[in-house]
Amino acid sequence: MEPATIYEREYPDDDDDPDFLIPAISEDTPHIPYKPLKRPMNDVVQRSLDYYELMSKRRTVRKFSTEPIPQEVLDNIVKTAGTAPSGAHTEPWTFVVVQDPSTKEAIRGIVEEEEEQNYARRMSRQWVTDLKPFATNHKKPYLSDAPALILVFRQMYSWRADGKKRMHYYNEISVAIAAGFLLAAIQYCGLVALTSTPLNCNARLRDLLSRPTNERLELLLPVGKPHEDTTVPDIKRKNLEEIMINV
Ligand SMILES: Cc1cc2nc3c(=O)[nH]c(=O)nc-3n(C[C@H](O)[C@H](O)[C@H](O)COP(=O)(O)O)c2cc1C
């Protein structure tokens, strides 16, 4: 006889907790009619093209103007990110928006210190070589120049109102989707961003910004307008045939 397969559960149950099957969101949550935006299909076609054209102009920029961004814009782009879907509607994200010059300087100090070590010894030589076309190094003037830095934190779990630990299912992909919404909103409103992932900075930036230990820094996005001298590498994107398979 074949041995029985033993399945290991993802997110194991806390069987010792007498209330462990109470859902984090009320089981009585009403289901209401969904009111879709009604558009004729020729509009859908046009809008799909328009949106592609807008998004295809997005570029990562590494030199920023210091022109401030109205708070309302920052509120709206973060609200947009917060509309993203998430595993079991756990909304496992915190967006820390830094405009205070001395906090931006402190962030820059930490990132430059860590990046100096990253480039010198933590990253493989192949990695450093692959970054050469982007002309990046450990100096990050954009962290003080950009009018806002948005630090995207991923909540690995949280705490319910009743004090129980709340599991955040699929928190990594949920935060990645929200970050995509944020980048799309930044592009749509006419600003630019630098998608950056400062290696080894999580604990120091989390402490600086007084974020709790259930949160992990995923992205650091300087946001603003590009400096008038900004250049970008002339990279090519894969074409549709390379990225799409129709079955
Ligand atoms: C997950 C991720 C991490 C990245 N990290 C960095 C980074 O630390 N520093 C940087 O200058 N660019 C970073 N980039 C930007 C990429 O280099 C850039 O997206 C890529 O070269 C394509 O250019 P484009 O964004 O202009 O299309 C990152 C992008 C992504 C998606």
The ligand as a Tripos MOL2 file, in Angstrom:
@<TRIPOS>MOLECULE
LIG
   31    33     1     0     0
SMALL
NO_CHARGES

@<TRIPOS>ATOM
      1 C1         12.2920   45.2280   -7.4220 C.3       1 LIG1
      2 C2         13.1400   46.3160   -8.0430 C.ar      1 LIG1
      3 C3         14.2550   46.7580   -7.3940 C.ar      1 LIG1
      4 C4         15.0170   47.8030   -7.9210 C.ar      1 LIG1
      5 N1         16.0610   48.2800   -7.1990 N.ar      1 LIG1
      6 C5         16.7330   49.3480   -7.6640 C.ar      1 LIG1
      7 C6         17.7220   49.9620   -6.8480 C.ar      1 LIG1
      8 O1         17.9640   49.5500   -5.7050 O.2       1 LIG1
      9 N2         18.3730   51.0430   -7.3420 N.ar      1 LIG1
     10 C7         18.0930   51.5470   -8.5840 C.ar      1 LIG1
     11 O2         18.7170   52.5280   -8.9840 O.2       1 LIG1
     12 N3         17.1420   51.0020   -9.3750 N.ar      1 LIG1
     13 C8         16.4450   49.9300   -8.9260 C.ar      1 LIG1
     14 N4         15.4310   49.3870   -9.6890 N.ar      1 LIG1
     15 C9         15.0910   49.9870  -10.9840 C.3       1 LIG1
     16 C10        15.4640   49.1090  -12.1660 C.3       1 LIG1
     17 O3         16.8420   49.1740  -12.4110 O.3       1 LIG1
     18 C11        14.6520   49.5560  -13.3630 C.3       1 LIG1
     19 O4         13.2870   49.3560  -13.1130 O.3       1 LIG1
     20 C12        15.0300   48.7910  -14.6420 C.3       1 LIG1
     21 O5         16.3420   49.1020  -15.0120 O.3       1 LIG1
     22 C13        14.0820   49.1120  -15.7980 C.3       1 LIG1
     23 O6         14.0570   50.5050  -16.0530 O.3       1 LIG1
     24 P1         12.7010   51.3150  -16.0710 P.3       1 LIG1
     25 O7         12.1290   51.2470  -14.6800 O.co2     1 LIG1
     26 O8         13.0970   52.6980  -16.4580 O.co2     1 LIG1
     27 O9         11.7730   50.6380  -17.0320 O.co2     1 LIG1
     28 C14        14.6630   48.3600   -9.1740 C.ar      1 LIG1
     29 C15        13.5180   47.8980   -9.8270 C.ar      1 LIG1
     30 C16        12.7560   46.9040   -9.2700 C.ar      1 LIG1
     31 C17        11.4880   46.4620   -9.9500 C.3       1 LIG1
@<TRIPOS>BOND
     1     1     2 1
     2     2     3 ar
     3     2    30 ar
     4     3     4 ar
     5     4     5 ar
     6     4    28 ar
     7     5     6 ar
     8     6     7 ar
     9     6    13 1
    10     7     8 2
    11     7     9 ar
    12     9    10 ar
    13    10    11 2
    14    10    12 ar
    15    12    13 ar
    16    13    14 ar
    17    14    15 1
    18    14    28 ar
    19    15    16 1
    20    16    17 1
    21    16    18 1
    22    18    19 1
    23    18    20 1
    24    20    21 1
    25    20    22 1
    26    22    23 1
    27    23    24 1
    28    24    25 2
    29    24    26 1
    30    24    27 1
    31    28    29 ar
    32    29    30 ar
    33    30    31 1
@<TRIPOS>SUBSTRUCTURE
     1 LIG1         1 GROUP 0 **** ****
